[in-house]
Amino acid sequence: MKKRKNFFTLMLIPHSGGRIRRIRTSKFAFSASIFGLIVVLAVLLFFIYDYRQMKQKVARLHMLEKVTQEQREKILSLNEKVKDFNQTMERLKDLENKLRSLAGIGGESTQIKVEALGKGGPEYYSLPEVAPEEGFTSSDLLGKIEENFASLETQAKEREKGFGQIEEVIRRKKDLFASTPNIFPVQGWITSGYGWRRNPFTGKKEFHKAIDISTPWGTPVRAAAKGQVVYAGWDDGYGLKIRIRDGYGYYTVYGHLSHILVKRGAWVEKGQIIGRVGSTGRSTGPHLHFEVWRNGKAVNPLNLMVEPLG
């Protein structure tokens, strides 16, 4: 009886009413079979799980490879753009040098320091020539670009500073030109120049600090430079007179006018009509008495003119 307890009998009863089959197996064999089945199922489940994990990792790897390739292409494109910007910086450098030459920067009259103006060009920051098929990694390319980007940024700031200084010089020179009395207030002919002459009223030799331009009565008188009217009225020998502070140490005087068309304190532009020719004061006939003063001293107006007298 004890020996029989170590065995199991499995009965297979078909639904069709066929023969009943009996399978006799030992308890150890049955337990081993169940254990083996459990082990097989566990191993099968492990492989299924591992397969799914590998499949997901492979899909993720393919996606990362695709992203890496796209990033590489973008980095290569960025590399080309940085090289193009490098060339643009060189062109800007050449343009800055030309503008500095035209503006005359560096002379004492500009009173602007130019030692700190931008210097640069491809010789200061060169980028690698990289083709997509070469063995450069994205990290290599990014490292090269990052190395040069700081230089490019510095050069861009220096270019901006340089152009700003050029703009300031040009603005000052433009303002200086507008404030310099270098156009004739009227057209005509000079009857008495700047320098020593014999006074037409006294006959004595004297220094004439102006030029007298003969022209018909009523001819419009234009401001030789922009500035502010500091005097407009009667002044003994000058007759009707206008005095303008033009800036940069310049003053201009317009005498013997028949009419004054501006008021004291008014600002006038270069070429603006400010009066009309006359013969008021000590004058022998219609003409314009025109004086130019610089830093408290009379100067010859003809030395400043940039246009012919017709």
C-alpha positions as CSV (number, residue, x, y, z in Angstrom):
1,M,0.0,0.0,0.0
2,K,2.8,2.4,0.8
3,K,4.4,1.7,-2.6
4,R,1.2,2.6,-4.5
5,K,1.0,6.0,-2.8
6,N,4.2,7.0,-4.7
7,F,2.2,6.8,-8.0
8,F,-0.6,8.8,-9.8
9,T,-3.0,7.6,-12.3
10,L,-4.3,10.0,-14.8
11,M,-7.5,9.1,-16.6
12,L,-8.3,10.6,-20.0
13,I,-12.1,10.4,-20.7
14,P,-13.1,11.5,-24.2
15,H,-16.5,13.2,-24.7
16,S,-17.3,11.0,-27.7
17,G,-17.6,8.0,-25.3
18,G,-14.5,6.3,-26.7
19,R,-12.0,4.3,-24.8
20,I,-10.9,5.6,-21.5
21,R,-7.1,5.9,-21.3
22,R,-5.1,5.6,-18.0
23,I,-1.7,7.0,-17.5
24,R,0.2,5.8,-14.5
25,T,3.1,8.0,-13.3
26,S,5.1,8.3,-10.2
27,K,4.7,11.2,-7.9
28,F,8.3,12.3,-8.6
29,A,7.9,12.2,-12.3
30,F,4.6,14.2,-12.1
31,S,6.2,16.8,-9.8
32,A,9.2,17.0,-12.1
33,S,6.9,17.5,-15.1
34,I,5.0,20.2,-13.5
35,F,8.2,21.9,-12.4
36,G,9.7,21.6,-15.8
37,L,6.6,23.0,-17.4
38,I,6.7,26.0,-15.0
39,V,10.4,26.5,-15.9
40,V,9.7,26.3,-19.6
41,L,6.9,28.8,-19.3
42,A,9.0,31.1,-17.2
43,V,11.9,30.9,-19.8
44,L,9.4,31.5,-22.6
45,L,7.9,34.5,-20.9
46,F,11.4,35.9,-20.2
47,F,12.4,35.5,-23.9
48,I,9.2,37.1,-25.0
49,Y,9.7,40.0,-22.6
50,D,13.4,40.3,-23.6
51,Y,12.4,40.2,-27.3
52,R,10.0,43.0,-26.8
53,Q,12.5,45.1,-24.9
54,M,15.1,44.5,-27.6
55,K,12.6,45.4,-30.3
56,Q,11.8,48.7,-28.4
57,K,15.6,49.4,-28.0
58,V,16.2,48.8,-31.7
59,A,13.4,51.1,-32.6
60,R,14.7,53.7,-30.2
61,L,18.2,53.2,-31.6
62,H,16.9,53.8,-35.2
63,M,15.1,56.9,-34.1
64,L,18.3,58.2,-32.3
65,E,20.3,57.5,-35.4
66,K,17.8,59.4,-37.5
67,V,17.9,62.3,-35.1
68,T,21.7,62.2,-35.0
69,Q,21.9,62.3,-38.7
70,E,19.5,65.3,-38.9
71,Q,21.5,67.1,-36.2
72,R,24.7,66.4,-38.1
73,E,23.2,67.8,-41.3
74,K,22.0,70.9,-39.3
75,I,25.5,71.3,-37.8
76,L,27.1,71.1,-41.2
77,S,24.6,73.7,-42.5
78,L,25.4,75.9,-39.4
79,N,29.1,75.4,-40.1
80,E,28.6,76.7,-43.7
81,K,26.5,79.7,-42.4
82,V,29.2,80.6,-39.9
83,K,31.8,80.4,-42.6
84,D,29.6,82.7,-44.8
85,F,29.3,85.1,-41.8
86,N,33.1,85.0,-41.5
87,Q,33.3,86.2,-45.2
88,T,30.7,88.8,-44.5
89,M,32.7,90.1,-41.6
90,E,35.7,90.4,-43.9
91,R,33.7,92.4,-46.4
92,L,32.4,94.6,-43.6
93,K,36.0,95.1,-42.5
94,D,37.0,96.3,-46.0
95,L,33.9,98.5,-46.1
96,E,34.8,100.0,-42.7
97,N,38.4,100.7,-43.9
98,K,37.0,102.5,-47.0
99,L,34.6,104.5,-45.0
100,R,37.3,105.5,-42.5
101,S,39.5,106.6,-45.4
102,L,36.6,108.7,-46.9
103,A,35.8,110.1,-43.5
104,G,39.4,111.0,-42.9
105,I,39.4,109.3,-39.5
106,G,42.7,109.6,-37.7
107,G,43.3,113.3,-38.3
108,E,43.7,115.7,-35.4
109,S,40.6,117.7,-36.6
110,T,38.3,114.7,-35.9
111,Q,39.4,114.5,-32.2
112,I,38.3,110.8,-32.2
113,K,40.5,107.9,-31.2
114,V,40.6,105.2,-33.8
115,E,43.1,102.8,-32.3
116,A,40.3,100.8,-30.8
117,L,38.4,100.4,-34.1
118,G,37.8,96.8,-35.2
119,K,40.4,94.6,-36.6
120,G,39.8,91.1,-37.9
121,G,39.0,88.9,-40.8
122,P,39.4,85.2,-41.7
123,E,43.0,85.3,-40.5
124,Y,41.7,85.8,-37.0
125,Y,39.1,83.1,-37.0
126,S,39.2,80.2,-39.5
127,L,36.6,77.5,-39.7
128,P,37.3,73.8,-40.6
129,E,36.6,72.6,-44.1
130,V,34.3,69.6,-43.3
131,A,32.5,67.4,-45.8
132,P,29.6,65.2,-44.7
133,E,31.5,62.0,-45.5
134,E,34.5,62.8,-43.4
135,G,35.0,61.3,-40.0
136,F,34.0,64.3,-37.9
137,T,31.5,63.7,-35.2
138,S,28.8,66.2,-34.2
139,S,30.7,66.9,-31.0
140,D,33.8,67.8,-33.1
141,L,31.9,70.1,-35.3
142,L,30.1,71.8,-32.4
143,G,33.5,72.2,-30.7
144,K,34.9,73.9,-33.7
145,I,31.9,76.2,-34.2
146,E,31.9,77.1,-30.5
147,E,35.6,78.0,-30.7
148,N,35.0,80.4,-33.5
149,F,31.6,81.8,-32.4
150,A,33.2,83.8,-29.6
151,S,35.6,85.4,-32.0
152,L,32.9,86.2,-34.5
153,E,30.8,87.8,-31.8
154,T,33.7,89.9,-30.6
155,Q,34.5,91.0,-34.2
156,A,30.8,91.8,-34.8
157,K,30.8,94.1,-31.7
158,E,34.0,95.8,-32.9
159,R,32.6,96.3,-36.4
160,E,29.5,97.8,-34.8
161,K,31.7,100.1,-32.7
162,G,33.8,101.1,-35.7
163,F,30.8,101.9,-37.8
164,G,29.3,103.9,-34.9
165,Q,32.5,106.0,-34.7
166,I,32.5,106.5,-38.5
167,E,28.9,107.6,-38.3
168,E,29.8,110.1,-35.6
169,V,32.7,111.5,-37.6
170,I,30.6,111.8,-40.7
171,R,27.8,113.5,-38.7
172,R,30.3,115.9,-37.2
173,K,31.9,116.7,-40.6
174,K,28.5,117.2,-42.1
175,D,27.6,119.6,-39.3
176,L,31.0,121.3,-39.7
177,F,30.4,121.7,-43.5
178,A,26.9,123.1,-42.9
179,S,28.3,125.5,-40.3
180,T,31.3,126.6,-42.4
181,P,30.5,129.8,-44.5
182,N,31.8,128.4,-47.8
183,I,29.1,129.5,-50.3
184,F,28.7,133.0,-51.7
185,P,25.7,134.9,-50.2
186,V,25.0,136.5,-53.6
187,Q,26.3,136.2,-57.1
188,G,28.1,139.2,-58.7
189,W,31.6,140.6,-58.9
190,I,34.0,141.7,-56.2
191,T,34.5,145.4,-56.2
192,S,36.7,145.4,-53.1
193,G,38.6,142.4,-51.8
194,Y,39.9,141.4,-48.4
195,G,43.1,143.2,-47.4
196,W,44.6,146.6,-47.6
197,R,42.8,149.3,-49.7
198,R,42.2,153.0,-49.9
199,N,39.0,154.1,-48.1
200,P,36.6,155.5,-50.8
201,F,35.3,158.1,-48.3
202,T,38.4,159.3,-46.5
203,G,41.1,158.3,-49.0
204,K,43.2,156.8,-46.3
205,K,44.8,153.4,-46.5
206,E,43.0,150.9,-44.3
207,F,42.6,147.1,-43.9
208,H,39.3,145.9,-45.4
209,K,38.1,142.9,-43.3
210,A,35.5,141.8,-45.8
211,I,34.7,141.4,-49.5
212,D,32.3,143.7,-51.3
213,I,30.2,141.9,-53.9
214,S,28.4,144.2,-56.4
215,T,25.0,143.0,-57.5
216,P,21.6,144.7,-58.3
217,W,19.5,146.3,-55.6
218,G,17.0,143.8,-54.0
219,T,19.0,140.7,-54.9
220,P,18.2,137.9,-52.3
221,V,21.0,137.4,-49.8
222,R,21.5,133.8,-48.6
223,A,23.1,132.6,-45.4
224,A,26.6,131.3,-46.2
225,A,26.3,128.8,-43.4
226,K,23.7,127.6,-40.9
227,G,23.6,129.2,-37.6
228,Q,21.8,131.6,-35.2
229,V,21.1,135.3,-35.9
230,V,22.7,137.2,-33.1
231,Y,22.1,140.7,-34.5
232,A,19.6,142.1,-37.0
233,G,19.2,145.8,-37.3
234,W,20.9,149.2,-38.0
235,D,24.6,149.6,-37.3
236,D,26.1,153.0,-38.4
237,G,28.5,152.5,-41.3
238,Y,27.1,149.0,-42.0
239,G,23.5,150.3,-42.4
240,L,21.1,147.4,-42.1
241,K,23.2,144.5,-40.9
242,I,22.8,140.8,-40.0
243,R,25.3,138.9,-37.8
244,I,25.1,135.2,-37.5
245,R,26.9,132.8,-35.2
246,D,27.5,129.8,-37.5
247,G,29.2,127.5,-35.0
248,Y,32.7,126.0,-34.7
249,G,34.0,129.5,-34.0
250,Y,32.6,131.1,-37.2
251,Y,30.6,134.3,-37.4
252,T,29.4,136.0,-40.6
253,V,28.3,139.6,-41.2
254,Y,26.1,140.9,-44.0
255,G,26.0,144.7,-44.4
256,H,24.4,147.5,-46.4
257,L,21.1,145.5,-46.8
258,S,17.9,147.1,-48.1
259,H,15.7,144.6,-46.2
260,I,16.2,142.2,-43.2
261,L,14.1,139.1,-43.4
262,V,15.1,137.3,-40.2
263,K,14.9,138.2,-36.5
264,R,17.4,138.1,-33.8
265,G,17.5,134.6,-32.1
266,A,16.2,132.9,-35.2
267,W,18.0,129.8,-36.6
268,V,18.8,129.8,-40.3
269,E,19.9,127.0,-42.7
270,K,22.6,127.3,-45.2
271,G,21.4,128.9,-48.4
272,Q,18.3,130.4,-46.7
273,I,17.3,133.9,-47.8
274,I,17.9,136.3,-44.9
275,G,17.8,139.7,-46.5
276,R,18.1,141.8,-49.7
277,V,21.0,143.7,-51.2
278,G,20.9,147.5,-50.7
279,S,23.2,150.5,-50.2
280,T,22.4,151.5,-46.6
281,G,25.0,153.0,-44.3
282,R,28.3,154.2,-45.8
283,S,28.0,152.8,-49.3
284,T,28.7,154.1,-52.8
285,G,26.2,151.8,-54.4
286,P,24.2,148.5,-54.2
287,H,26.5,145.8,-53.0
288,L,26.8,143.2,-50.2
289,H,29.5,143.8,-47.5
290,F,30.4,140.2,-46.4
291,E,32.7,139.4,-43.5
292,V,33.8,136.1,-42.0
293,W,35.2,135.8,-38.5
294,R,36.9,132.7,-37.0
295,N,37.7,132.5,-33.3
296,G,37.6,136.3,-32.9
297,K,39.7,137.1,-36.0
298,A,38.6,138.2,-39.4
299,V,39.5,135.8,-42.2
300,N,39.4,136.1,-46.0
301,P,36.0,134.6,-47.1
302,L,37.5,133.6,-50.5
303,N,39.7,131.0,-48.8
304,L,36.6,129.1,-47.6
305,M,34.5,129.1,-50.8
306,V,33.7,125.8,-52.5
307,E,31.8,127.4,-55.4
308,P,32.8,129.9,-58.1
309,L,31.5,133.5,-58.0
310,G,29.5,134.2,-61.2
